[in-house]
């Protein structure tokens, strides 16, 4: 009888080690290496790894010999979901959707499958809830329940055998952390079980042309639980985010082999389930009736569309030796950099001031087009000046005080004009030849010009 082997695997990156050690030498993380019991090595197991991407043909081909006919995508019945996926669900693709407990992952997928089951075969596999619990949720949401096929199972081999009999075009596995394979000796949820189960389901999806959506848990820091191999083997990784005290949820793409990344879809959680928000800018622009200093609207670019967001800044005298710099929704290092630029090229010193920055609506801004907006909002709060409500600003600021252009300037201005903004301060290179009707556009090249334009 073959003896079971033991390996030590890092929970963060999936690196294997012959013995336990405190720090992973691959990702430099501490106390992430756990012991994993492996099954006996057999020839059948080696055959399982052939055709990882779904193709078992070993023939070498040139690029011009490959069939380029694009597979028709499956619409998910949610335009926002289709936008994040790049236009719809690709047959034979493996999709991983993660999010915090209660964010609405299962609700979104249940609504999607109930609608799609009316026109095609769909299979919903649950390993965390009973079939009665899922049926009660579907009835509470008022979803059509007569066509959707349900299965309660945690064995990956059994799920794939039943899927071959049912022949669905779309299958949901909720969740990958409770799935297990019989030839892997460790418990469900371990590194090896998650890795092998996801790999098996990915190969199954590609070999049989069945789109598989896997639900993944997240850790306390918001990242997907399990090894990084889990994100490498799937085709699309999306995160469902939302605060517990907010009714709005955002769906963001982090990896997509069939479309653009960083796409953003916005949903609203209601008593009847998730409803898509067609105009998310209207949500993030819900400004109060009372005007206040330090409030300014910017236009950021999310995936393939512009998004108007309100930025609020509070500058106040500090009673501490080291004034506080707090940024919510923005990079704190970027804030410190722009404060230095303001002192050197704007003539305003805020070394003895507390600076608090907040992006309204919980949006996380990662691009540099918010630089100019942040600086002008800081000046407004520092001086106590109230800016016009119909003013919109965007632009990147360099270390020498120059205002750099940002991509898609024309589309940003057009979106702002749709929402009633009459005045804009933008980089001079982003000023269009034909501005939107009724909008005054001021092009600036230096920070001093932007301060004068206020």
Buried (B, 14 or more C-beta within 10 A) or exposed (E): EEEEEEBBBBBBBBBBBEEEEEEBEBBEEEEBBBEBBBBEEEEEEEEBEEBEEBEEEEEEEEEEEEEEEEEEBBBBBBEBBBBBBBEBBBBBBBBBBBBBEEBBBBBBBBBBBBBBBEEEBBBBBBBBBEEEEBBEBBEEBEBEBEBBBBBBBBBBBEBBEBBEEBEBBBBBBBBBBBBBBEEBBBEBBBBBBBBBBBBBBBBBBBBBEBBBBBBBBBEEEEEBBBBBBBBEBBBBBBBBBBEEEEEBBBBBBBEBEBBEBBBBBBBBBEEEBBBBBEEBBEBBBEBEEEEBBBBBBBBBBBBBBBBBBBBBBBBEEBEEEEBEBEBEBBBEEBBEBBBEBBEEBBEBEBEEBBBBBBBBBBBBBEBBBBBBBBBBBBBBBBEEEEBEBBBBBBBBBBEEBBBBBBEBBBBBBBBBBEBEBBBBBBBBEBBBEEBBEEBEBBBBBBBEBBBEBB
